[in-house]
């Protein structure tokens, strides 16, 4: 099992895009194919932190199906900067009700900001600490 994060890029999409991600059980990217290919690094069983720009981490999910490699031309999430979409199935199973882990707390725990669209987290101990932090938010 590996850890990753993915940014919802709410600034480029309709407001509160993360709610659609949670409701449909997907993570989305769009634009150049390389963004879709990043989803190809996610494998079933991997854990993914959902990051919402300027709000912080909203959820943790488990990848449940490999990326299908398809570039969808009828996006579910409307975007101001692209008319395509890449998707991967995620079971968002840790979702604190109305809370986010703030960007400053994420940086404190991880030692860096989540700035890319998506990336693998190589600091396993930090990722596990962030996971435990989110589990405590459910109590």
Secondary structure, 3 states (H helix, E strand, C coil): CCEEEEECCHHHECCCHHHHHHHHCEEEECCCHHHHHHHCCCCCCCEEEEEECCCEEEEEEEECCCCCCCCECCCCCCECCCCCEEEEEEEEEEECCCCCECHHHHHHHHCCCCCCCEEEECCHHHHHHHHHHHHHHCC
